[in-house]
């Protein structure tokens, strides 16, 4: 019987392949079963034409936390449906914290709540994700 990978082992495998998360500068602080917390600093090249963080950056950071949380069970899991609500702006230099929590885990789907907050603990955006759990195990090495 194969030993199941830990959430940290799954994260390590994913991070080794995930150049986009590295490019965004996301730093994972904690990962567990159905959970991920990360942070990042808003850079000048992440701003929109009004010198506020671009919504696509907030979406992408939330999506990464979502991916790390839903794949933590060791099965390749993909987004089925996601939505985001923006509540306040962030500026260059702001440190943002993203926390993904599993709300429900079924046989084939999972529901996740992902909140981005600033250093004051104020909500910057709320991302909801529904994930589809394949039957394929996460493994080291190339993905087929």
Secondary structure, DSSP 8 states (H G I E B T S, - for coil): ------HHHHHHHHHHH-HHHHHHT-EEEEEETTEEEEEEE--GGGB-TTSSB-HHHHHHHHHHHHHHHHTTTSEEEEEEEEEEEE-S---TT-EEEEEEEEEEE-SSEEEEEEEEE-TT--EEEEEEEEEEEEEEE--SS---
